[in-house]
Amino acid sequence: MKTIGILCAMDSEFALIREALSGGHTESVGRQTFYLAQRGEKQIVAAVCGVGKVNAAACAQMMISCFHASCLINSGVAGALSPELHILDLVIAQELVCHDLEERLLQNYFPHCSRFPADETISALAVSICQEQGLSCHRGLVVSGDQFVTDTAIKNDIVSRTHGDAIEMEGAAVGQVCYLNEIPFTVIRCISDGADDTGEMDYDTFVDKAAHRCAGLTLALIDRIG
Ligand code: ADE
């Protein structure tokens, strides 16, 4: 049976998913708790991995090594970098890059790749579900780093270096782990703020709604993945 892994950084991003998997059970690997449940013909392993790239990478590798996940979905909120993105828009990653690690280091040394493409089939399925549900959704470059950005100058610097569309703190780490393990993944995000000087206020207002919207799409997606 196919096992799909779902990683969320925070409880608010996971709430709806936990509810949907309530018939299952939990298992721990070290300090990390995993929620295991069957949904239709699929086995789901899901977790709140915590914030940042190290937490996300460790959890992703545990899902693959300990629970045999054959594809991963990272779901949660993000800040908008592109002016085309608005609060509560959905972003399905085209590819992922770290904004706080020099790309040339990952290119010149193992694994000789610094931008990690999301799986086209799974991502296209997420886009069609958005279209069916009338949700505004964009494909684009999602950038990740160990920093919550609420400063227009920092945002502009990240945009000028990466040309990213949305910013968060885990997706590129999940992408890199999946690249190393040669398994498909996608990153689904809902915009909670503009990652600028008013970002913190917007985040507090919209994080729960954005998290709920993203989790709803993730649940619809796992039911449709072949
Ligand atoms: N996730 C949601 N908003 C974010 C921001 N502004 N910076 C980093 N991660 C985020």
Residues whose N, C-alpha, C, O or C-beta is under 5 A from the ligand:
A	BS01	ADE	V77 A78 G79 Q147 F148 V149 T150 I167 E168 M169 S192 D193 A195 G199
